[in-house]
Amino acid sequence: MNAAERIQADALANPARNDTALFTAVRALGLTIRKREGKYRITVPGLPPARAEAVAAYTNDRADAWGTAQFMAAEFNLA
């Protein structure tokens, strides 16, 4: 297992531990994530901007962001 694979495996083991782990885990699900002014925004990449915004989820809680990402990945058949 190389360094990148170890980082990803560690992030997936406890994605809500910190922002780095969360971002790695959410991106591994095939979603996009950003954080601005304390709020996480999770959405599906490759959609037109209006559609991406329509399906985007916002939260200020790291654990909620991870749960939302898991749900979205399943809903959009990404995971």
HELIX and SHEET records of a PDB file:
HELIX    1   1 ALA A    3  ALA A   13  1                                  11    
HELIX    2   2 ASP A   19  ALA A   28  1                                  10    
HELIX    3   3 PRO A   49  VAL A   55  1                                   7    
HELIX    4   4 ARG A   62  GLU A   75  1                                  14    
SHEET    1   A 3 THR A  32  ARG A  36  0                                        
SHEET    2   A 3 LYS A  39  THR A  43 -1                                        
SHEET    3   A 3 ALA A  57  THR A  59 -1                                        
END                                                                             
